[in-house]
Amino acid sequence: MPRHPLVRHALTDARTWCAGQTIDERPALAHAVRVAVTLTRHLPDAYPELTAAALLHDAPEFAPPDVDLDGILTARYGPEVPRIIRALQVEHHALDQPDPPIATDDRPVLLASTADKVVALASLRRRAHSSSNPNAFFTARPGLLQLLPHFQDLPPLHPRLQRIL
């Protein structure tokens, strides 16, 4: 199926900004694409700005620090894409804190965030099962284990995303 021009441009920017970066011991671009694919697989009617935001959700971490990221994102994608990306950035930082609050009831942000978590948790699960001791793999990540109750407290999700959790 042809990609919407906004999504094509987001993939180009993600490719540029993710170059040389890794997430979960894999190229960051693979993570970005997996998040967007997970989102659109379970929400085939996801609007292009949401898919673009999913592709670019780690841009605040990877874009060069000397660029006006919000200006670039707004000019290229409109105001919705940087709004979602910045909300995900706030959530990422909150998840690094003890007892993180539920970040939002904003559906686009929640959908992109859920897709990101599904991809990250699936990657951790694969890595744990390929290790010699999956229990030790997770025991060595107490921060992750402390976050698990947070995911149970999230508001109800779209039924298609509920099935993948």
Secondary structure as UniProt FT lines:
FT   HELIX           5..18
FT   TURN            19..20
FT   STRAND          22..23
FT   TURN            24..25
FT   STRAND          26..27
FT   HELIX           28..42
FT   TURN            44..45
FT   HELIX           48..55
FT   TURN            56..58
FT   HELIX           59..62
FT   TURN            65..66
FT   HELIX           69..77
FT   HELIX           80..95
FT   HELIX           107..130
FT   HELIX           134..139
FT   HELIX           142..152
FT   HELIX           159..164
//
